[in-house]
Amino acid sequence: MLNLIAMAALIVTALFALPAAAWAAPAITVTDARVGTHQTKTRIVLDLTGPVSYRVFTLTDPHRVVIDLPEVKWELAPSALSRTGLVQKLRYGMFKPGNSRFVLECNQSASVDDIFLVEPRDGHGYRLVLDLTVRRQEDSAKAARTAPPPPP
C-alpha cells in the first residue's frame, strides 16, 4: 500500500513539473477565412494572430488542397466558410496533437499557384494567402502519381 501511495505522489509531482506550455492552449488563432475569385485564380486568406509555418499539398479523388499548420485555435464564423471559385467546401480542425489542418474540397483539379505569409500592416494582422488555379490535365496525371510529402 505504501508503494502505491509513493507511486501516485511521484506521478502527481511529474505532472506538475511539466512546462506550462504543455498545458497551454495553442498560441496562434485563426480568426477569419475568406475565399474570393480574381480573374483566373481563387484566393484563400486566413487571418492569424501570429506567424505560422505551413505545408501545402494537393490530393485527388476527390480534388482537395490541404494546408498543414502547427496546432492553432480556430475561431471562424460559419459565414467564413463560403463556396466560390474552385472551392466547393472547407473544413478545418486538429489533425493530430501539435498539428492543425485546413482542407479545401475543390470542384475540379486545382494547382497551388502561390502561398505566402503577409506580415501585419495597414491595421491587419498576419495573413496566410493561398492562390489556386485550375490544374492542366497533364499536371493532374503527374500529381496523382506523386504522394504528398511526409508531415514535418
Summary of the structure (lengths in Angstrom):
residues: 152
radius of gyration: 20.0
end to end distance: 44.8
largest distance: 73.4
contacts: 407
relative contact order: 0.21
helix: 21%
strand: 47%
